[in-house]
Amino acid sequence: MASLSIELLRSFVAVVEKGSIQRATERIFLTQSALSLQIRRLEEIVQRPLFRREMNKRLAITPAGLELLEYAREMLALNDRAIAAMNLTPLEEPIRVSMPPDVAEAALPGVLREFRRRHPQVRLAIRIGGAPIGGDQTDIILSPSQQPDAAALTCVPVRWIGDAELTGQDELPLVLLPEPCVFRANALHALERAGRKYRIAVEATNFAGLIAAVKGGLGVTARPAAFLQLDATVLADGTLPKLSDVHYGLHHNSIRETPGADLVALLRNALAHPPKRAVRKLARGA
């Protein structure tokens, strides 16, 4: 017999109440594609379409969806009552955080030091880079985007980082992370728009590899210098094509208690006031 997942039902209710998958991501901390997969999985389980797309591209719930919605809300309420009855309060679970590695390196140590002082008993689960922890709901997500949204906190300039002598080569050697990556897309778009030839010298599998390759002189990369904590050279404006600014958004689960709210506030402050970076002076290209 088929079983209905509480996680899938919670995502389904969020999409219904928010009116779209995009807006539902504000409550269910998954990407739009991951949330879409959850809805399709639920439709496979019940063997009925739950939504239809109207002319204005808004999702409309189907009769089968309306029928399931009533059961879904009852099951979620029962689940939450059972959790409360077992004294499994949200704070007994770790607060799950996901953020980019360069922001984590620059801001996270200070944030965690202050958070531990305020809430020494609260557990954290921290994912640096990659998908949200466990592929399920994450309480706090800090992520970069080319376009601002309702969660955008700050707009950060992106700069070229690396050995200035490399800019004199006919084909600019690049050090990049694999797709999807906001900074990879930013760099390639800027170079292609300017007609500047390039080659991907290193495709690093993680941030540590990217930094090692840049420091080793294998190529240049594009990162937000405000959060970059390494001994590297920020290339002067005009050396290479101008990069687009990146917007950092902070998505968080509003139902968390005080410790979660404190952590969000600490991250907001850290993002607004990044620590001094350890980068060399601006350098002209060869």
Secondary structure, DSSP 8 states (H G I E B T S, - for coil): -----HHHHHHHHHHHHHSSHHHHTTTS-S-HHHHHHHHHHHHHHHTS--EEE-TTS-EEE-HHHHHHHHHHHHHHHHHHHHHHHTT--GGGS-EEEEE-HHHHHHHHHHHHHHHHHH-TT--EEEEESSS-GGGS--SEEEEEESS--TTEEEEE--EEES-GGGGGSSSEEEEE--SS-HHHHHHHHHHHHHT--EEEEEE-SSHHHHHHHHHTTS-BEEE-GGG--SS-EEE-TTSS-----EEEEEEE-TT--HHHHHHHHHHHHHHHS------EEEE---
